[in-house]
């Protein structure tokens, strides 16, 4: 089980967040156009409020993706100092051989 201090690899996570940011941006554009269209066609109708709700949902998701991506990129820059000298905190991979001594 991962602890709170464990971080996942930043490169695949940043790539995925960039893809999701593009998807959320397309959702914001689509629902903004839909909200404008339905607001012009039938103001105050249920489809207009649904479009506005989905526009708000995609805008919040876009904001969160941008914030997480910015945080992930700043962690990556701060982590460059640790890459120069990796800390060896893990146990050795092999168990030490048992040595018998003669008396």
C-alpha positions in Angstrom: 0.0 0.0 0.0 1.4 3.4 -1.0 2.0 6.0 1.7 1.0 9.6 1.3 4.6 10.6 0.6 5.0 8.2 -2.4 4.6 9.9 -5.7 3.8 8.3 -9.0 6.1 8.7 -12.0 5.7 12.3 -13.2 6.2 11.7 -17.0 3.2 9.4 -17.6 1.0 11.3 -15.2 1.9 14.6 -16.9 1.2 13.1 -20.3 -2.2 11.8 -19.2 -3.1 15.2 -17.6 -2.2 17.0 -20.9 -4.5 14.6 -22.7 -7.3 15.2 -20.2 -6.7 18.9 -20.3 -7.3 18.9 -24.1 -10.4 16.8 -23.6 -11.8 19.1 -20.9 -11.0 22.2 -23.1 -13.0 20.6 -25.9 -15.8 19.9 -23.5 -15.8 23.6 -22.3 -15.9 24.8 -25.9 -18.7 22.4 -26.8 -20.9 23.2 -23.8 -20.3 26.9 -24.1 -21.5 26.8 -27.7 -24.4 24.7 -26.7 -25.3 27.0 -23.8 -25.2 30.0 -26.1 -27.3 28.3 -28.8 -30.0 27.0 -26.4 -29.9 30.3 -24.5 -30.6 32.2 -27.7 -33.2 29.7 -29.0 -35.1 29.2 -25.7 -33.9 31.2 -22.8 -34.6 29.8 -19.3 -35.4 26.3 -20.6 -34.3 23.0 -19.1 -31.8 22.2 -21.9 -30.2 25.6 -21.4 -29.7 25.0 -17.7 -28.4 21.5 -18.4 -25.9 22.9 -20.9 -24.8 25.5 -18.3 -24.4 22.8 -15.6 -22.3 20.7 -17.9 -20.2 23.8 -18.9 -19.6 24.4 -15.2 -18.6 20.8 -14.6 -16.1 20.8 -17.5 -14.7 24.2 -16.5 -14.0 22.8 -13.0 -12.4 19.7 -14.3 -10.3 21.8 -16.7 -9.2 24.0 -13.8 -8.3 21.0 -11.6 -6.3 19.3 -14.4 -4.4 22.6 -15.0 -3.7 22.9 -11.3 -2.5 19.3 -11.0 -0.4 19.6 -14.1 1.2 22.8 -12.8 1.9 21.1 -9.4 3.3 18.1 -11.1 5.6 20.1 -13.3 6.9 22.2 -10.3 7.5 18.9 -8.3 9.5 17.7 -11.3 11.7 20.7 -11.3 12.3 20.5 -7.6 13.0 16.8 -7.8 16.0 17.4 -10.2 18.3 17.9 -7.3 17.4 14.5 -5.9 18.2 12.8 -9.1 21.8 13.7 -9.0 22.5 11.7 -5.9 19.8 9.0 -5.3 19.2 8.0 -1.8 19.7 4.3 -1.1 17.1 3.6 1.6 15.9 0.3 0.4 17.2 -3.0 1.7 19.7 -4.8 -0.4 18.3 -7.1 -3.1 20.2 -10.2 -2.1 20.3 -11.6 1.4 23.9 -11.7 2.7 25.4 -15.2 2.6 25.8 -16.9 5.9 29.5 -17.4 6.7 30.6 -20.2 8.9 33.7 -19.7 10.9 35.8 -22.5 12.3 36.7 -22.5 15.9 
